Amino acid sequence: MIWAAVASALVVLVLLIVFILQNQELVQVKFFGLEGAVSLGVSLFIAAVGGGVLVAMAGAARIIQLRAAAHRHRVLAGRKR
């Protein structure tokens, strides 16, 4: 199962590299007063990584919330005995 995950990750990585190499046109990027020219593929990659980080942060917050609730439940169940 691990080999299948590694192989699929490598395929996705190769496709991502091909995408970035095929989209080398420079685009103007502005962000909070900063301005610059970056290739289209790289700018889309940065945006996708940023989105992934936001999703990971939301998932981590939810896991922490669920663990805290489970801990409270265990503590309350232990006191009832």
PDB file with SEQRES, HELIX, SHEET and CRYST1 records, atoms N, CA, C and O in Angstrom:
SEQRES   1 A   81  MET ILE TRP ALA ALA VAL ALA SER ALA LEU VAL VAL LEU          
SEQRES   2 A   81  VAL LEU LEU ILE VAL PHE ILE LEU GLN ASN GLN GLU LEU          
SEQRES   3 A   81  VAL GLN VAL LYS PHE PHE GLY LEU GLU GLY ALA VAL SER          
SEQRES   4 A   81  LEU GLY VAL SER LEU PHE ILE ALA ALA VAL GLY GLY GLY          
SEQRES   5 A   81  VAL LEU VAL ALA MET ALA GLY ALA ALA ARG ILE ILE GLN          
SEQRES   6 A   81  LEU ARG ALA ALA ALA HIS ARG HIS ARG VAL LEU ALA GLY          
SEQRES   7 A   81  ARG LYS ARG                                                  
HELIX    1 AA1 ILE A    2  GLN A   22  1                                  21    
HELIX    2 AA2 LEU A   40  LYS A   80  1                                  41    
SHEET    1 AA1 2 LEU A  26  PHE A  31  0                                        
SHEET    2 AA1 2 LEU A  34  SER A  39 -1                                        
CRYST1    1.000    1.000    1.000  90.00  90.00  90.00 P 1           1          
ATOM      1  N   MET A   1       0.828  -1.195   0.000  1.00  0.00           N  
ATOM      2  CA  MET A   1       0.000   0.000   0.000  1.00  0.00           C  
ATOM      3  C   MET A   1       0.872   1.259   0.000  1.00  0.00           C  
ATOM      4  O   MET A   1       0.562   2.245  -0.668  1.00  0.00           O  
ATOM      5  N   ILE A   2       1.966   1.202   0.762  1.00  0.00           N  
ATOM      6  CA  ILE A   2       2.859   2.357   0.804  1.00  0.00           C  
ATOM      7  C   ILE A   2       3.498   2.598  -0.558  1.00  0.00           C  
ATOM      8  O   ILE A   2       3.660   3.745  -0.976  1.00  0.00           O  
ATOM      9  N   TRP A   3       3.859   1.523  -1.249  1.00  0.00           N  
ATOM     10  CA  TRP A   3       4.467   1.680  -2.573  1.00  0.00           C  
ATOM     11  C   TRP A   3       3.492   2.320  -3.550  1.00  0.00           C  
ATOM     12  O   TRP A   3       3.901   3.121  -4.391  1.00  0.00           O  
ATOM     13  N   ALA A   4       2.224   1.987  -3.455  1.00  0.00           N  
ATOM     14  CA  ALA A   4       1.226   2.601  -4.333  1.00  0.00           C  
ATOM     15  C   ALA A   4       1.108   4.094  -4.050  1.00  0.00           C  
ATOM     16  O   ALA A   4       0.971   4.895  -4.975  1.00  0.00           O  
ATOM     17  N   ALA A   5       1.160   4.469  -2.776  1.00  0.00           N  
ATOM     18  CA  ALA A   5       1.092   5.886  -2.417  1.00  0.00           C  
ATOM     19  C   ALA A   5       2.326   6.631  -2.914  1.00  0.00           C  
ATOM     20  O   ALA A   5       2.215   7.746  -3.424  1.00  0.00           O  
ATOM     21  N   VAL A   6       3.501   6.022  -2.768  1.00  0.00           N  
ATOM     22  CA  VAL A   6       4.737   6.663  -3.237  1.00  0.00           C  
ATOM     23  C   VAL A   6       4.722   6.799  -4.763  1.00  0.00           C  
ATOM     24  O   VAL A   6       5.099   7.840  -5.301  1.00  0.00           O  
ATOM     25  N   ALA A   7       4.291   5.753  -5.448  1.00  0.00           N  
ATOM     26  CA  ALA A   7       4.240   5.798  -6.910  1.00  0.00           C  
ATOM     27  C   ALA A   7       3.259   6.857  -7.400  1.00  0.00           C  
ATOM     28  O   ALA A   7       3.561   7.597  -8.335  1.00  0.00           O  
ATOM     29  N   SER A   8       2.092   6.933  -6.776  1.00  0.00           N  
ATOM     30  CA  SER A   8       1.117   7.940  -7.197  1.00  0.00           C  
ATOM     31  C   SER A   8       1.612   9.347  -6.870  1.00  0.00           C  
ATOM     32  O   SER A   8       1.357  10.280  -7.631  1.00  0.00           O  
ATOM     33  N   ALA A   9       2.315   9.513  -5.753  1.00  0.00           N  
ATOM     34  CA  ALA A   9       2.873  10.828  -5.413  1.00  0.00           C  
ATOM     35  C   ALA A   9       3.934  11.233  -6.430  1.00  0.00           C  
ATOM     36  O   ALA A   9       4.018  12.404  -6.799  1.00  0.00           O  
ATOM     37  N   LEU A  10       4.738  10.287  -6.884  1.00  0.00           N  
ATOM     38  CA  LEU A  10       5.743  10.591  -7.901  1.00  0.00           C  
ATOM     39  C   LEU A  10       5.098  10.982  -9.227  1.00  0.00           C  
ATOM     40  O   LEU A  10       5.573  11.892  -9.907  1.00  0.00           O  
ATOM     41  N   VAL A  11       4.030  10.304  -9.588  1.00  0.00           N  
ATOM     42  CA  VAL A  11       3.318  10.651 -10.827  1.00  0.00           C  
ATOM     43  C   VAL A  11       2.761  12.067 -10.725  1.00  0.00           C  
ATOM     44  O   VAL A  11       2.876  12.851 -11.668  1.00  0.00           O  
ATOM     45  N   VAL A  12       2.166  12.393  -9.597  1.00  0.00           N  
ATOM     46  CA  VAL A  12       1.623  13.747  -9.402  1.00  0.00           C  
ATOM     47  C   VAL A  12       2.748  14.771  -9.436  1.00  0.00           C  
ATOM     48  O   VAL A  12       2.580  15.849 -10.007  1.00  0.00           O  
ATOM     49  N   LEU A  13       3.878  14.458  -8.842  1.00  0.00           N  
ATOM     50  CA  LEU A  13       5.014  15.372  -8.851  1.00  0.00           C  
ATOM     51  C   LEU A  13       5.526  15.615 -10.263  1.00  0.00           C  
ATOM     52  O   LEU A  13       5.819  16.754 -10.627  1.00  0.00           O  
ATOM     53  N   VAL A  14       5.635  14.569 -11.052  1.00  0.00           N  
ATOM     54  CA  VAL A  14       6.073  14.719 -12.445  1.00  0.00           C  
ATOM     55  C   VAL A  14       5.074  15.575 -13.221  1.00  0.00           C  
ATOM     56  O   VAL A  14       5.476  16.453 -13.985  1.00  0.00           O  
ATOM     57  N   LEU A  15       3.777  15.328 -13.033  1.00  0.00           N  
ATOM     58  CA  LEU A  15       2.768  16.138 -13.718  1.00  0.00           C  
ATOM     59  C   LEU A  15       2.847  17.598 -13.288  1.00  0.00           C  
ATOM     60  O   LEU A  15       2.659  18.494 -14.110  1.00  0.00           O  
ATOM     61  N   LEU A  16       3.118  17.843 -12.026  1.00  0.00           N  
ATOM     62  CA  LEU A  16       3.255  19.207 -11.526  1.00  0.00           C  
ATOM     63  C   LEU A  16       4.468  19.894 -12.143  1.00  0.00           C  
ATOM     64  O   LEU A  16       4.392  21.064 -12.517  1.00  0.00           O  
ATOM     65  N   ILE A  17       5.577  19.184 -12.252  1.00  0.00           N  
ATOM     66  CA  ILE A  17       6.774  19.751 -12.875  1.00  0.00           C  
ATOM     67  C   ILE A  17       6.504  20.077 -14.337  1.00  0.00           C  
ATOM     68  O   ILE A  17       6.908  21.135 -14.820  1.00  0.00           O  
ATOM     69  N   VAL A  18       5.832  19.188 -15.040  1.00  0.00           N  
ATOM     70  CA  VAL A  18       5.481  19.445 -16.442  1.00  0.00           C  
ATOM     71  C   VAL A  18       4.579  20.667 -16.549  1.00  0.00           C  
ATOM     72  O   VAL A  18       4.769  21.497 -17.438  1.00  0.00           O  
ATOM     73  N   PHE A  19       3.603  20.789 -15.660  1.00  0.00           N  
ATOM     74  CA  PHE A  19       2.702  21.942 -15.663  1.00  0.00           C  
ATOM     75  C   PHE A  19       3.476  23.242 -15.473  1.00  0.00           C  
ATOM     76  O   PHE A  19       3.251  24.213 -16.195  1.00  0.00           O  
ATOM     77  N   ILE A  20       4.384  23.261 -14.503  1.00  0.00           N  
ATOM     78  CA  ILE A  20       5.157  24.476 -14.238  1.00  0.00           C  
ATOM     79  C   ILE A  20       6.052  24.812 -15.428  1.00  0.00           C  
ATOM     80  O   ILE A  20       6.171  25.979 -15.800  1.00  0.00           O  
ATOM     81  N   LEU A  21       6.679  23.804 -16.026  1.00  0.00           N  
ATOM     82  CA  LEU A  21       7.563  24.053 -17.166  1.00  0.00           C  
ATOM     83  C   LEU A  21       6.802  24.539 -18.395  1.00  0.00           C  
ATOM     84  O   LEU A  21       7.347  25.299 -19.196  1.00  0.00           O  
ATOM     85  N   GLN A  22       5.547  24.110 -18.555  1.00  0.00           N  
ATOM     86  CA  GLN A  22       4.764  24.537 -19.713  1.00  0.00           C  
ATOM     87  C   GLN A  22       4.112  25.897 -19.522  1.00  0.00           C  
ATOM     88  O   GLN A  22       3.591  26.461 -20.484  1.00  0.00           O  
ATOM     89  N   ASN A  23       4.127  26.434 -18.322  1.00  0.00           N  
ATOM     90  CA  ASN A  23       3.499  27.726 -18.039  1.00  0.00           C  
ATOM     91  C   ASN A  23       4.537  28.705 -17.514  1.00  0.00           C  
ATOM     92  O   ASN A  23       4.479  29.133 -16.361  1.00  0.00           O  
ATOM     93  N   GLN A  24       5.496  29.056 -18.382  1.00  0.00           N  
ATOM     94  CA  GLN A  24       6.592  29.933 -17.997  1.00  0.00           C  
ATOM     95  C   GLN A  24       6.342  31.405 -18.321  1.00  0.00           C  
ATOM     96  O   GLN A  24       7.225  32.234 -18.101  1.00  0.00           O  
ATOM     97  N   GLU A  25       5.153  31.752 -18.840  1.00  0.00           N  
ATOM     98  CA  GLU A  25       4.879  33.149 -19.148  1.00  0.00           C  
ATOM     99  C   GLU A  25       4.877  33.957 -17.852  1.00  0.00           C  
ATOM    100  O   GLU A  25       4.328  33.518 -16.842  1.00  0.00           O  
ATOM    101  N   LEU A  26       5.488  35.130 -17.884  1.00  0.00           N  
ATOM    102  CA  LEU A  26       5.524  35.973 -16.697  1.00  0.00           C  
ATOM    103  C   LEU A  26       4.187  36.673 -16.517  1.00  0.00           C  
ATOM    104  O   LEU A  26       3.590  37.164 -17.475  1.00  0.00           O  
ATOM    105  N   VAL A  27       3.734  36.711 -15.284  1.00  0.00           N  
ATOM    106  CA  VAL A  27       2.506  37.421 -14.941  1.00  0.00           C  
ATOM    107  C   VAL A  27       2.819  38.409 -13.825  1.00  0.00           C  
ATOM    108  O   VAL A  27       3.690  38.164 -12.990  1.00  0.00           O  
ATOM    109  N   GLN A  28       2.102  39.523 -13.820  1.00  0.00           N  
ATOM    110  CA  GLN A  28       2.270  40.537 -12.794  1.00  0.00           C  
ATOM    111  C   GLN A  28       1.456  40.135 -11.572  1.00  0.00           C  
ATOM    112  O   GLN A  28       0.258  39.873 -11.682  1.00  0.00           O  
ATOM    113  N   VAL A  29       2.101  40.084 -10.403  1.00  0.00           N  
ATOM    114  CA  VAL A  29       1.436  39.676  -9.171  1.00  0.00           C  
ATOM    115  C   VAL A  29       1.528  40.823  -8.171  1.00  0.00           C  
ATOM    116  O   VAL A  29       2.597  41.393  -7.956  1.00  0.00           O  
ATOM    117  N   LYS A  30       0.387  41.151  -7.562  1.00  0.00           N  
ATOM    118  CA  LYS A  30       0.344  42.185  -6.528  1.00  0.00           C  
ATOM    119  C   LYS A  30      -0.258  41.584  -5.275  1.00  0.00           C  
ATOM    120  O   LYS A  30      -1.283  40.905  -5.333  1.00  0.00           O  
ATOM    121  N   PHE A  31       0.392  41.838  -4.120  1.00  0.00           N  
ATOM    122  CA  PHE A  31      -0.094  41.288  -2.856  1.00  0.00           C  
ATOM    123  C   PHE A  31       0.269  42.246  -1.737  1.00  0.00           C  
ATOM    124  O   PHE A  31       1.447  42.424  -1.426  1.00  0.00           O  
ATOM    125  N   PHE A  32      -0.735  42.865  -1.129  1.00  0.00           N  
ATOM    126  CA  PHE A  32      -0.546  43.789  -0.006  1.00  0.00           C  
ATOM    127  C   PHE A  32       0.539  44.826  -0.285  1.00  0.00           C  
ATOM    128  O   PHE A  32       1.417  45.051   0.548  1.00  0.00           O  
ATOM    129  N   GLY A  33       0.478  45.440  -1.427  1.00  0.00           N  
ATOM    130  CA  GLY A  33       1.438  46.485  -1.759  1.00  0.00           C  
ATOM    131  C   GLY A  33       2.715  45.981  -2.397  1.00  0.00           C  
ATOM    132  O   GLY A  33       3.457  46.766  -2.988  1.00  0.00           O  
ATOM    133  N   LEU A  34       2.987  44.700  -2.293  1.00  0.00           N  
ATOM    134  CA  LEU A  34       4.153  44.133  -2.964  1.00  0.00           C  
ATOM    135  C   LEU A  34       3.782  43.833  -4.407  1.00  0.00           C  
ATOM    136  O   LEU A  34       2.645  43.465  -4.703  1.00  0.00           O  
ATOM    137  N   GLU A  35       4.733  43.990  -5.287  1.00  0.00           N  
ATOM    138  CA  GLU A  35       4.448  43.774  -6.704  1.00  0.00           C  
ATOM    139  C   GLU A  35       5.664  43.122  -7.350  1.00  0.00           C  
ATOM    140  O   GLU A  35       6.806  43.447  -7.025  1.00  0.00           O  
ATOM    141  N   GLY A  36       5.404  42.209  -8.260  1.00  0.00           N  
ATOM    142  CA  GLY A  36       6.505  41.546  -8.945  1.00  0.00           C  
ATOM    143  C   GLY A  36       6.017  40.710 -10.104  1.00  0.00           C  
ATOM    144  O   GLY A  36       4.815  40.531 -10.303  1.00  0.00           O  
ATOM    145  N   ALA A  37       6.964  40.205 -10.863  1.00  0.00           N  
ATOM    146  CA  ALA A  37       6.652  39.340 -12.002  1.00  0.00           C  
ATOM    147  C   ALA A  37       7.130  37.928 -11.678  1.00  0.00           C  
ATOM    148  O   ALA A  37       8.288  37.714 -11.322  1.00  0.00           O  
ATOM    149  N   VAL A  38       6.216  36.975 -11.808  1.00  0.00           N  
ATOM    150  CA  VAL A  38       6.507  35.572 -11.516  1.00  0.00           C  
ATOM    151  C   VAL A  38       5.922  34.745 -12.657  1.00  0.00           C  
ATOM    152  O   VAL A  38       4.954  35.159 -13.295  1.00  0.00           O  
ATOM    153  N   SER A  39       6.505  33.585 -12.911  1.00  0.00           N  
ATOM    154  CA  SER A  39       5.937  32.735 -13.955  1.00  0.00           C  
ATOM    155  C   SER A  39       4.565  32.223 -13.504  1.00  0.00           C  
ATOM    156  O   SER A  39       4.320  32.028 -12.314  1.00  0.00           O  
ATOM    157  N   LEU A  40       3.701  32.015 -14.457  1.00  0.00           N  
ATOM    158  CA  LEU A  40       2.328  31.605 -14.175  1.00  0.00           C  
ATOM    159  C   LEU A  40       2.281  30.288 -13.415  1.00  0.00           C  
ATOM    160  O   LEU A  40       1.527  30.158 -12.451  1.00  0.00           O  
ATOM    161  N   GLY A  41       3.075  29.312 -13.836  1.00  0.00           N  
ATOM    162  CA  GLY A  41       3.074  28.007 -13.171  1.00  0.00           C  
ATOM    163  C   GLY A  41       3.494  28.109 -11.720  1.00  0.00           C  
ATOM    164  O   GLY A  41       2.898  27.468 -10.855  1.00  0.00           O  
ATOM    165  N   VAL A  42       4.508  28.902 -11.443  1.00  0.00           N  
ATOM    166  CA  VAL A  42       4.992  29.055 -10.070  1.00  0.00           C  
ATOM    167  C   VAL A  42       3.951  29.783  -9.226  1.00  0.00           C  
ATOM    168  O   VAL A  42       3.719  29.416  -8.075  1.00  0.00           O  
ATOM    169  N   SER A  43       3.326  30.811  -9.791  1.00  0.00           N  
ATOM    170  CA  SER A  43       2.323  31.548  -9.015  1.00  0.00           C  
ATOM    171  C   SER A  43       1.109  30.668  -8.687  1.00  0.00           C  
ATOM    172  O   SER A  43       0.568  30.751  -7.585  1.00  0.00           O  
ATOM    173  N   LEU A  44       0.685  29.838  -9.621  1.00  0.00           N  
ATOM    174  CA  LEU A  44      -0.416  28.919  -9.341  1.00  0.00           C  
ATOM    175  C   LEU A  44      -0.012  27.860  -8.320  1.00  0.00           C  
ATOM    176  O   LEU A  44      -0.823  27.457  -7.485  1.00  0.00           O  
ATOM    177  N   PHE A  45       1.238  27.409  -8.385  1.00  0.00           N  
ATOM    178  CA  PHE A  45       1.739  26.440  -7.408  1.00  0.00           C  
ATOM    179  C   PHE A  45       1.749  27.049  -6.008  1.00  0.00           C  
ATOM    180  O   PHE A  45       1.347  26.400  -5.043  1.00  0.00           O  
ATOM    181  N   ILE A  46       2.207  28.288  -5.901  1.00  0.00           N  
ATOM    182  CA  ILE A  46       2.228  28.968  -4.603  1.00  0.00           C  
ATOM    183  C   ILE A  46       0.809  29.124  -4.068  1.00  0.00           C  
ATOM    184  O   ILE A  46       0.575  28.929  -2.875  1.00  0.00           O  
ATOM    185  N   ALA A  47      -0.134  29.471  -4.931  1.00  0.00           N  
ATOM    186  CA  ALA A  47      -1.524  29.603  -4.502  1.00  0.00           C  
ATOM    187  C   ALA A  47      -2.086  28.261  -4.024  1.00  0.00           C  
ATOM    188  O   ALA A  47      -2.811  28.211  -3.031  1.00  0.00           O  
ATOM    189  N   ALA A  48      -1.755  27.183  -4.722  1.00  0.00           N  
ATOM    190  CA  ALA A  48      -2.245  25.858  -4.328  1.00  0.00           C  
ATOM    191  C   ALA A  48      -1.644  25.429  -2.995  1.00  0.00           C  
ATOM    192  O   ALA A  48      -2.344  24.861  -2.158  1.00  0.00           O  
ATOM    193  N   VAL A  49      -0.358  25.693  -2.786  1.00  0.00           N  
ATOM    194  CA  VAL A  49       0.278  25.351  -1.517  1.00  0.00           C  
ATOM    195  C   VAL A  49      -0.353  26.171  -0.389  1.00  0.00           C  
ATOM    196  O   VAL A  49      -0.597  25.651   0.700  1.00  0.00           O  
ATOM    197  N   GLY A  50      -0.616  27.452  -0.652  1.00  0.00           N  
ATOM    198  CA  GLY A  50      -1.279  28.286   0.347  1.00  0.00           C  
ATOM    199  C   GLY A  50      -2.646  27.742   0.722  1.00  0.00           C  
ATOM    200  O   GLY A  50      -3.008  27.723   1.899  1.00  0.00           O  
ATOM    201  N   GLY A  51      -3.407  27.299  -0.270  1.00  0.00           N  
ATOM    202  CA  GLY A  51      -4.705  26.687   0.006  1.00  0.00           C  
ATOM    203  C   GLY A  51      -4.575  25.410   0.804  1.00  0.00           C  
ATOM    204  O   GLY A  51      -5.366  25.157   1.712  1.00  0.00           O  
ATOM    205  N   GLY A  52      -3.577  24.599   0.472  1.00  0.00           N  
ATOM    206  CA  GLY A  52      -3.338  23.373   1.222  1.00  0.00           C  
ATOM    207  C   GLY A  52      -2.972  23.645   2.674  1.00  0.00           C  
ATOM    208  O   GLY A  52      -3.396  22.922   3.575  1.00  0.00           O  
ATOM    209  N   VAL A  53      -2.185  24.690   2.895  1.00  0.00           N  
ATOM    210  CA  VAL A  53      -1.811  25.061   4.264  1.00  0.00           C  
ATOM    211  C   VAL A  53      -3.044  25.487   5.051  1.00  0.00           C  
ATOM    212  O   VAL A  53      -3.196  25.125   6.217  1.00  0.00           O  
ATOM    213  N   LEU A  54      -3.928  26.258   4.412  1.00  0.00           N  
ATOM    214  CA  LEU A  54      -5.162  26.673   5.092  1.00  0.00           C  
ATOM    215  C   LEU A  54      -6.031  25.473   5.457  1.00  0.00           C  
ATOM    216  O   LEU A  54      -6.583  25.421   6.556  1.00  0.00           O  
ATOM    217  N   VAL A  55      -6.157  24.517   4.551  1.00  0.00           N  
ATOM    218  CA  VAL A  55      -6.947  23.314   4.823  1.00  0.00           C  
ATOM    219  C   VAL A  55      -6.307  22.499   5.949  1.00  0.00           C  
ATOM    220  O   VAL A  55      -7.008  21.979   6.817  1.00  0.00           O  
ATOM    221  N   ALA A  56      -4.977  22.389   5.934  1.00  0.00           N  
ATOM    222  CA  ALA A  56      -4.281  21.647   6.990  1.00  0.00           C  
ATOM    223  C   ALA A  56      -4.471  22.324   8.347  1.00  0.00           C  
ATOM    224  O   ALA A  56      -4.650  21.645   9.358  1.00  0.00           O  
ATOM    225  N   MET A  57      -4.433  23.652   8.374  1.00  0.00           N  
ATOM    226  CA  MET A  57      -4.642  24.379   9.629  1.00  0.00           C  
ATOM    227  C   MET A  57      -6.057  24.166  10.153  1.00  0.00           C  
ATOM    228  O   MET A  57      -6.252  23.965  11.351  1.00  0.00           O  
ATOM    229  N   ALA A  58      -7.038  24.209   9.266  1.00  0.00           N  
ATOM    230  CA  ALA A  58      -8.418  23.975   9.690  1.00  0.00           C  
ATOM    231  C   ALA A  58      -8.598  22.543  10.193  1.00  0.00           C  
ATOM    232  O   ALA A  58      -9.284  22.320  11.190  1.00  0.00           O  
ATOM    233  N   GLY A  59      -7.993  21.583   9.518  1.00  0.00           N  
ATOM    234  CA  GLY A  59      -8.071  20.190   9.952  1.00  0.00           C  
ATOM    235  C   GLY A  59      -7.393  19.974  11.292  1.00  0.00           C  
ATOM    236  O   GLY A  59      -7.907  19.247  12.143  1.00  0.00           O  
ATOM    237  N   ALA A  60      -6.233  20.606  11.483  1.00  0.00           N  
ATOM    238  CA  ALA A  60      -5.530  20.477  12.756  1.00  0.00           C  
ATOM    239  C   ALA A  60      -6.343  21.096  13.885  1.00  0.00           C  
ATOM    240  O   ALA A  60      -6.405  20.545  14.984  1.00  0.00           O  
ATOM    241  N   ALA A  61      -6.965  22.238  13.618  1.00  0.00           N  
ATOM    242  CA  ALA A  61      -7.797  22.871  14.644  1.00  0.00           C  
ATOM    243  C   ALA A  61      -8.971  21.972  15.023  1.00  0.00           C  
ATOM    244  O   ALA A  61      -9.322  21.869  16.198  1.00  0.00           O  
ATOM    245  N   ARG A  62      -9.570  21.329  14.042  1.00  0.00           N  
ATOM    246  CA  ARG A  62     -10.697  20.434  14.316  1.00  0.00           C  
ATOM    247  C   ARG A  62     -10.243  19.204  15.104  1.00  0.00           C  
ATOM    248  O   ARG A  62     -10.944  18.762  16.014  1.00  0.00           O  
ATOM    249  N   ILE A  63      -9.084  18.650  14.766  1.00  0.00           N  
ATOM    250  CA  ILE A  63      -8.571  17.495  15.501  1.00  0.00           C  
ATOM    251  C   ILE A  63      -8.288  17.871  16.951  1.00  0.00           C  
ATOM    252  O   ILE A  63      -8.616  17.116  17.866  1.00  0.00           O  
ATOM    253  N   ILE A  64      -7.683  19.031  17.158  1.00  0.00           N  
ATOM    254  CA  ILE A  64      -7.423  19.494  18.524  1.00  0.00           C  
ATOM    255  C   ILE A  64      -8.729  19.668  19.284  1.00  0.00           C  
ATOM    256  O   ILE A  64      -8.828  19.308  20.457  1.00  0.00           O  
ATOM    257  N   GLN A  65      -9.725  20.222  18.610  1.00  0.00           N  
ATOM    258  CA  GLN A  65     -11.042  20.411  19.233  1.00  0.00           C  
ATOM    259  C   GLN A  65     -11.656  19.066  19.620  1.00  0.00           C  
ATOM    260  O   GLN A  65     -12.181  18.930  20.725  1.00  0.00           O  
ATOM    261  N   LEU A  66     -11.601  18.083  18.746  1.00  0.00           N  
ATOM    262  CA  LEU A  66     -12.165  16.765  19.034  1.00  0.00           C  
ATOM    263  C   LEU A  66     -11.395  16.053  20.140  1.00  0.00           C  
ATOM    264  O   LEU A  66     -12.002  15.383  20.975  1.00  0.00           O  
ATOM    265  N   ARG A  67     -10.071  16.186  20.161  1.00  0.00           N  
ATOM    266  CA  ARG A  67      -9.290  15.561  21.222  1.00  0.00           C  
ATOM    267  C   ARG A  67      -9.610  16.177  22.575  1.00  0.00           C  
ATOM    268  O   ARG A  67      -9.690  15.469  23.579  1.00  0.00           O  
ATOM    269  N   ALA A  68      -9.794  17.496  22.607  1.00  0.00           N  
ATOM    270  CA  ALA A  68     -10.145  18.160  23.865  1.00  0.00           C  
ATOM    271  C   ALA A  68     -11.512  17.694  24.346  1.00  0.00           C  
ATOM    272  O   ALA A  68     -11.703  17.465  25.540  1.00  0.00           O  
ATOM    273  N   ALA A  69     -12.464  17.551  23.430  1.00  0.00           N  
ATOM    274  CA  ALA A  69     -13.796  17.080  23.807  1.00  0.00           C  
ATOM    275  C   ALA A  69     -13.738  15.642  24.313  1.00  0.00           C  
ATOM    276  O   ALA A  69     -14.417  15.307  25.283  1.00  0.00           O  
ATOM    277  N   ALA A  70     -12.939  14.788  23.674  1.00  0.00           N  
ATOM    278  CA  ALA A  70     -12.804  13.404  24.118  1.00  0.00           C  
ATOM    279  C   ALA A  70     -12.137  13.342  25.482  1.00  0.00           C  
ATOM    280  O   ALA A  70     -12.508  12.520  26.321  1.00  0.00           O  
ATOM    281  N   HIS A  71     -11.157  14.206  25.708  1.00  0.00           N  
ATOM    282  CA  HIS A  71     -10.486  14.246  27.013  1.00  0.00           C  
ATOM    283  C   HIS A  71     -11.475  14.664  28.103  1.00  0.00           C  
ATOM    284  O   HIS A  71     -11.515  14.063  29.176  1.00  0.00           O  
ATOM    285  N   ARG A  72     -12.267  15.692  27.821  1.00  0.00           N  
ATOM    286  CA  ARG A  72     -13.277  16.119  28.796  1.00  0.00           C  
ATOM    287  C   ARG A  72     -14.269  15.004  29.085  1.00  0.00           C  
ATOM    288  O   ARG A  72     -14.671  14.802  30.230  1.00  0.00           O  
ATOM    289  N   HIS A  73     -14.661  14.283  28.043  1.00  0.00           N  
ATOM    290  CA  HIS A  73     -15.600  13.176  28.204  1.00  0.00           C  
ATOM    291  C   HIS A  73     -14.998  12.075  29.081  1.00  0.00           C  
ATOM    292  O   HIS A  73     -15.681  11.532  29.949  1.00  0.00           O  
ATOM    293  N   ARG A  74     -13.718  11.742  28.857  1.00  0.00           N  
ATOM    294  CA  ARG A  74     -13.055  10.720  29.669  1.00  0.00           C  
ATOM    295  C   ARG A  74     -12.938  11.169  31.124  1.00  0.00           C  
ATOM    296  O   ARG A  74     -13.132  10.366  32.037  1.00  0.00           O  
ATOM    297  N   VAL A  75     -12.623  12.432  31.342  1.00  0.00           N  
ATOM    298  CA  VAL A  75     -12.496  12.941  32.710  1.00  0.00           C  
ATOM    299  C   VAL A  75     -13.835  12.899  33.439  1.00  0.00           C  
ATOM    300  O   VAL A  75     -13.911  12.504  34.603  1.00  0.00           O  
ATOM    301  N   LEU A  76     -14.893  13.314  32.734  1.00  0.00           N  
ATOM    302  CA  LEU A  76     -16.218  13.283  33.351  1.00  0.00           C  
ATOM    303  C   LEU A  76     -16.689  11.858  33.612  1.00  0.00           C  
ATOM    304  O   LEU A  76     -17.330  11.589  34.628  1.00  0.00           O  
ATOM    305  N   ALA A  77     -16.370  10.942  32.693  1.00  0.00           N  
ATOM    306  CA  ALA A  77     -16.751   9.543  32.887  1.00  0.00           C  
ATOM    307  C   ALA A  77     -15.984   8.939  34.061  1.00  0.00           C  
ATOM    308  O   ALA A  77     -16.530   8.111  34.790  1.00  0.00           O  
ATOM    309  N   GLY A  78     -14.751   9.334  34.251  1.00  0.00           N  
ATOM    310  CA  GLY A  78     -13.965   8.834  35.374  1.00  0.00           C  
ATOM    311  C   GLY A  78     -14.465   9.337  36.712  1.00  0.00           C  
ATOM    312  O   GLY A  78     -14.352   8.634  37.716  1.00  0.00           O  
ATOM    313  N   ARG A  79     -15.015  10.538  36.745  1.00  0.00           N  
ATOM    314  CA  ARG A  79     -15.539  11.097  38.000  1.00  0.00           C  
ATOM    315  C   ARG A  79     -16.864  10.458  38.399  1.00  0.00           C  
ATOM    316  O   ARG A  79     -17.201  10.421  39.582  1.00  0.00           O  
ATOM    317  N   LYS A  80     -17.612   9.961  37.435  1.00  0.00           N  
ATOM    318  CA  LYS A  80     -18.916   9.384  37.718  1.00  0.00           C  
ATOM    319  C   LYS A  80     -18.822   8.008  38.361  1.00  0.00           C  
ATOM    320  O   LYS A  80     -19.805   7.522  38.919  1.00  0.00           O  
ATOM    321  N   ARG A  81     -17.680   7.385  38.295  1.00  0.00           N  
ATOM    322  CA  ARG A  81     -17.507   6.014  38.832  1.00  0.00           C  
ATOM    323  C   ARG A  81     -17.512   6.000  40.284  1.00  0.00           C  
ATOM    324  O   ARG A  81     -17.379   4.938  40.891  1.00  0.00           O  
TER     325      ARG A  81                                                      
END                                                                             
